[in-house]
Structures are given as structure tokens and as C-alpha cells.
Amino acid sequence: MKKIILGIDGMRCGMCEAHINDAVRKCMGDKIIKIKSSHKKNTCQILSDDSIDLDAIKNSITKDGYRITSTEIIENYTKRGLFW
């Protein structure tokens, strides 16, 4: 399992968060285990299986007018408890 944390510039409200989440889900489908975006933190956290295409995710986000500012990938992530 991987945890990907993307820094995203351009989110202003909760609808922007939902738009980012929908774009990633449409791009990767059932490979996404969990996704959470925050316009206050300017981040999108993605929990996925190991066969995810990061470039496709970035393209789906940037084509909608948002800008990726940073990328952090945590390999072999183990989910702790009920939340992240």
C-alpha cells in the first residue's frame, strides 16, 4: 500500500476538494483505497495499492486548473487504526 501526499495550489473551498477527489477517482478507479483533500492545508492525501500511475493523477488534477507544488510518496505504508 502507498500513501501519496500532493501539495496542490488553487483549492479555495470544499467544492474544490470534492473536485480534486472526483478527478483522482475517475482517473484511477478502484485502485484508490481512500482520498482526502484539504483546501486549508493545500494537500491531497491518497491511499492506494502499489500499481498506481502518479503521472496520470497529476495530469487529471492539472488539466482542471490546479497546480501540483510538491509530491511525497510513502512506500509500504501500513494503515494504523480507523483513520490514516
C-alpha positions in Angstrom: 0.0 0.0 0.0 1.2 3.5 -0.8 0.4 6.9 0.7 0.8 9.8 -1.6 0.7 13.4 -0.4 0.4 16.0 -3.1 0.7 19.7 -2.4 -1.9 21.5 -4.5 -2.2 25.2 -5.2 -5.6 26.6 -6.3 -8.1 25.0 -3.9 -10.3 27.6 -2.3 -13.2 25.8 -0.8 -14.8 22.4 0.0 -16.1 22.1 -3.6 -12.5 22.3 -4.9 -11.7 19.5 -2.5 -14.5 17.4 -3.9 -13.5 18.3 -7.5 -9.9 17.0 -6.8 -11.2 13.8 -5.2 -13.5 13.1 -8.1 -10.8 13.7 -10.7 -8.5 11.3 -9.0 -11.2 8.6 -8.5 -12.2 8.9 -12.2 -8.6 8.6 -13.2 -7.6 5.6 -11.0 -11.0 4.0 -10.2 -10.9 1.1 -7.8 -7.1 1.4 -7.2 -7.8 4.2 -4.8 -8.5 3.0 -1.2 -9.0 6.4 0.3 -8.6 10.0 -0.7 -8.8 13.2 1.4 -8.2 16.7 0.2 -7.9 19.9 2.2 -8.1 23.4 0.9 -6.8 24.8 4.2 -3.6 22.7 4.1 -3.4 22.7 0.3 -2.9 18.9 0.2 -4.4 15.8 -1.2 -3.7 12.5 0.5 -4.2 9.3 -1.5 -4.1 5.8 -0.1 -3.8 3.3 -2.9 -2.5 -0.1 -3.9 1.0 -0.3 -5.3 0.1 -0.2 -9.1 -1.0 3.4 -9.2 0.0 5.8 -12.1 1.2 9.0 -10.4 1.6 10.9 -13.7 -2.0 10.2 -14.7 -3.2 11.5 -11.3 -1.1 14.7 -11.7 -2.4 15.2 -15.3 -6.0 14.8 -14.2 -5.5 17.4 -11.5 -3.5 19.9 -13.5 -5.9 19.8 -16.5 -8.6 21.2 -14.3 -6.5 24.3 -13.5 -4.8 23.3 -10.2 -1.1 23.3 -9.8 0.9 20.5 -8.1 3.5 22.1 -5.8 5.0 19.0 -4.1 4.9 15.2 -4.1 5.7 12.9 -1.2 5.4 9.1 -1.6 5.4 6.8 1.4 6.1 3.2 0.2 4.9 0.2 2.1 2.5 2.3 4.2 0.6 0.5 6.8 -2.7 1.9 7.9 -3.0 2.4 11.7 -6.4 2.3 13.4 -9.6 3.7 11.9 -8.1 6.7 10.2 -4.8 7.4 8.4 
